[in-house]
Amino acid sequence: MKKILIIFIASLSACGSSKNYLERNDEDKALLDAVRKINKSADENASAAIPVLYAKIQNSHIGRIMSFQNGKDLARWDKVIAEYNSLQRAYDAIINSVAAFRLISPQNYNTQLLEAKQSAAMEYYNAGLDKLNIEGRANAKRAYSYFKKAENYIPGYKDSKSKMMEAYESAVVEVIINPVQDNSFFFNSSWGNYGYNYSNEYFQQTLVRELEYDNNSKRYPARFYTDWQARRENIQPDWVVDLRLRNIDIPQPMNYTYSRNSSANVQVGTDTAGRPRYQTVYATLNITKMSFTARAEIDVNIKDIQTGKNISYNSFRDDYRWQEERATYNGDSRALSASDWQMINTANYNTPRKEDVLNELYRKLYPQVKNNISYAVDW
């Protein structure tokens, strides 16, 4: 009786374990897990689940393929091919497993997969030709993506690569980046033309140089020029980028004085047994802190010259904080820490120059401006 009970329990355990494979939501993964299991060692539960799982996988993927093929949109091919890829992964897993292949003879869907890719490449290519014949950057962008799809599915499909480049060139915009405008600060202060030239060097010229460098790998369909480069090369721009610095505030440092107590236990000798004796010593630090927070904003307006419409308009703001502290002290110098002495020994404040502050503000604003322009021209 005891032996029968043990066999019954073992049988229930086997059924329950096999049921675990069959009850998973992801049948494809459950099949792969079961195949991996029997590849390592004999497992009745995984072996029992594999034929059932494979039948379910075939039914579900084939059913979806038939449903997708009845559609009209181009994206149906991406879905059909994804389904055939899943079926082929199941086939590869079983055919490459001696143990699994003993249980079932899987179907090779490689022919159907290649046929689906051929059909997808043909339809995407033809759709690309249709879009390429229609004016407009958006249509060129769509044509480029269609030709790229065709090339991805069937490498070397017809002249899809050259058509991609044709679509890319059709989408290229000639972009002028104008000099920085800032009448509110540079032209009404002691900075004069130095500040004006400095901001243009940091923004206009650096932007053109770096955006062109980034685009050497055809990252986005755009070419960039300064205003004087465009005039020199007789470029008829499509877009213009206007930059306006505003609300630049570099205040005078403010003084703030406060006191802080410091203490330390220092050895003052030893007792009769030779043990060290300690004493708490005290000092008061009189600290003067100088600080300021500089701020700046920049507006970036990207406009289509032909239509006069704004492509993008954004404003970016950042700040730069500076502070230093000097100190004197009263009391026992032994109570002072290394950082305390650093404040005490600082003879003068290293107040940054205005051009250094501007450099820090520009350094923070620049990547935001560059990313904004890159995003606008990208597709």
N, C-alpha and C positions, 0 to 999 in steps of 0.2 A: 504493500500500500504506500509506504514511504517513497519507494522508487518511482511509482507512478506519479506521485505528487511532484517530485523533482522534475520529471520529464515534462509534466504539464506546465510547471512554472517556467521552465526553459523555453517551451514553445510559445508561451505568452510573451516572454521577453523578446524573442526573435520577431514576432509579429509586431510588437510595439516599436522596436527599433526600426524595422522596415517601414512602418507607418510614418516614422519621423521624416524619412526621406520624401515620402509621397505627400506629406502635408505641408511642405515648405511652399512659400509663395513664389520663389524663384526656381522654377523647374530646371532651367538650364544649369544653374549653379549646383542644384541638388544632384543632377546627373554627373557633373564633373567631380563633385565630392565623392560620390559613390564609386566612380571609376578609380579615383586616386586611392580610395580605401582598399579596393580589391587588388590594386597594383602592389600594395605593401604586403598584404597577407589575405588569405582566404577569409571571406566574410559573407555568411549566408544572407544577412540582412541587406547588405549593399547589392549582392547578386540578385536577390529577389526584386529589388526596387528598379534596377537598371532597365529591363525590358519595358516595364510600365511607364517609367519616366520618358524613355525615348519615344514611345508611342504618343504620349501626351504632347511632347515637344513638337513632333511632326504635325500633329493635328492643329495645334495652336498657331504655329508659324505659317503653315500652308494656308490656313484659314485667313490669317491677316494679309498674307501676300495676295490672295484672290480679292480681298476687299480693297486693298490699296490699288491694285491694277485697274479697278473700275473707275478710279478717280481721273481727273483731268489736269490737276495742278502738277507742275514739274517736281515739286518736293516729294511726290509719291514714289519716285524712283529711289530717293535716299532711304525711304522707309522699306521699300521692297528689298533693296540690297542689304540693309541691316538685318532683315529677317533671314535672307539666304546666308548671310555671314554666321548667324546664330546656328542655323542648321548645319553649316559646314564645320563649325567648331565642335558640335556634338559628334559628327561623323569622324573628325580627326581624332577626338579623344578616344572613341571606341576602336577605330581601326589601328591605333597605335598601342592598344592594350591587348595583350594576348588573352588575359582573363576575361575582359569584357567582350572581345570578339567571339569567344566561345559561346557567349550567351545570346548574341544577336548579330545579324548582318545589316549594318547601317547603309543608308543610301547616300551616294556621293552626289552632292548638289553643285559641283564645280561648274558643270556645263551651264546649268540654269543661272548661276551667279554671273558667269561671263556674258551670257546673253543679256541679262538685265543691265550689266554695265555698258554693253554696247548700245542698248536702247537708250539708256540714260545719257550717254555721251552724245548720241545723235540728236536727241531732243534738246539738251542743254546747248549744244553747238548752234542748232537752228534758231533757238530763242535768242542766243547771243547775236546772231546776224540780224535778227529783227530789231533788237534794241540798238545795235550799232548804226542802223540806218535812220534812227530818230535823233534829232539834235537834243542837246542838253546834257549837263554833267551827270545828272541822276541816271539817265539812260546809258551813258557810257560806263558808269559804275556798275550798273546791272549787267551790261554786256560783258564787262571784265569778269564778274563773278561767275557768269554762265560758262564762258570759255574756260575759266579755271576749273570748274566742275568737270567739264568734258575731258580736260587734260588729266585731272586726277583719276577719273574712272578708267580712261584708256590713254595711257601716256603716248604722246605723239599722234593723237587723234587729228587727222587732217592737218589743217594749219592753225590749230587752236592756240598754239604759243604765239605765233605772229599776230593773230587776231587779238590776243590779250594785250600785246604791246600797242596795237592800233587803238584799242579801247582806252588804254591808259593815256596815250597821247591826246586823245579826244577829251579826256577829263582834266588835263593839266590846266591849272589856273596860274596866270602870271600875277604875282603878288608884290606890291610895293609896300615897304615899311617906311613910313614918313619919319622925319626928325621928331624928337620928343618936344612936346609943347609944355612950357611951364612959366608963363608970364608972372604967376603969383609969387614965385620965390627967387629964381635966379636973376631976373631982370629988375627986381625991386630990392636988391640987397647988394652987399659988398662983393658977392661972388662974381657978378658980371658974366662975361663970356666964358670964363673958365668952367663954371658950373654947367653952363649950357653944353659946351663941348664934351665935358666929362660924362654927362648923362647920355648923350648921343653915342659916345664911344661904347658905353656900357650896354645900352639897350639896342639902338638901331643897328649899329655896325656888327655887334656881337650876335644879335639875333639872326641877321642875314647870313653871316658866316656859318653859324652853327646849324641853322635850319637847312641850309644848302648841303652842309657836310652830312647831316643825318639822312638827307634825301639821295645821297649817292647810290644807295642800295634800293632805290625806287620804293622808299617807305610810303610815300604818299604822292599823289599827282599834283605837284605844285613846284613853282620856281620862284625864288625870292630875290628882290633887288632893293637897294636903297633908292631914294628918289633921284639922286644924281647918276647912279648906274643906269637906271631906266632911261633917263634922258640921253646919256652917252651912247647907249646901245639901241636907242629908238624903239624901246619896248612899249607896246600898247597894253597896259595892265588890265586885268579883269577885276581884281580886288585891291583894296587899299587898306592898310592898317594904320590907324591913328593912335598915338600914344600920348597921354596927357598926365603928367605928374601934378599932383595937387596935395594941399594940406600937409606940406612938409614942415615939420616942427622939430627943430633942434634947440631945445631950451638951454639956458644957463644952468650949470649944476646947482643943486640946492644943498645947503648945510643942515645937518641934524646932529645934535650933540646929546650924548647920554653916558651914563656911568654903569659900570659892571664890576661886581666884586669877584675876586679870584682867591682861591686858597689852595694850599698843598701841604701834605705831611712830609717833612724833611728830617733827615737824621741829624741829630745834634750831638751825638756822642754814644758812649756805651755805658752800661751799668757795671757793677763790680764783678758780675759773672761774664762780662764780655758781650752781653746781648745789646743790640742797637737800641738807642733811645730816640724817639721821634717827637717832633713838636709841630703843631699846626701853625702855619704862617699865613698872613693875609696881605692883600694889596687891593687897591681900587684903581681900575682903568677908567680914564676919562677919554671917551672915544668921540671923534668927529667924523661923521660919514658924509661924503659928497656923492651925489647921484643925480641922474637924469634919465628920462625915457624919451627917446626920439621916435617920431612916427612919420610915415609917408603913405600916400595912396597913389595908385596909378590906374587910369582908365584905359581899357583896350577896346577900341571899336573897329570891327572888321566889316567893310561895306562892299557890296557889289557895285562897281562903277556904272555899269550899263543900266541896271534897274534902280539904283539908288537905295536898295533895301539893305538893311543890316543883316549880315551873316551871323554876327555875334557881338554882344556888348557885355563886358564884365568889368567890375572894379575890384582891385585887390589892395589889401591893406596889411601892413606889418609894422613891427616896432623893434627898436634896439635899446636894451637896458644896460646902463653902465653904473657901477658904484665902486668906490674905494674907501678904506677907512685908515685914519691915522690916530695915534693914541699917545697920551702921557700917563704916568701912574704915580700914585702915592702909596707908601707902605714898603713891605718887604719884597725885594725883587725875586726872591726865591719862590714866591707864589705864582709867578708868571709862566705861562706855557710858551711853546715855540711860536704858535700863531700870535700870541700876545706880543712877543718880541718883534715879530715881523711888522706889526702895525706901529710899534714904537720906533723901530729903526727906519721906517719909510720917511724920507726927508721931504719929498714933494709928491703931490698927486700927479699921476700919469693920465691927465685928462686927454681923451682922444681929440685929434684935430677934426674939424668939420668934414674934411674930405674922407677921413677914416670912418666917421659916422655914416656919411653918405654911402660909402663902399659897403658897409654892413647892411644898410637898408636895401640897397640895390641887390646885394647878394641874396637877400631873402625874397625880394619881389621878382627877380629875374626868372627863376624856374617856373613861377606861376604864370607869368606872361608867356613864356616860351611854350609851356604845355597847352595854354589856351589857344595859341595860334596853331600848334600842331594838331590839336583836336579838331579845329575848324576846317583845316584843309584835308584831313584824313578822311578815309571812307571805310 
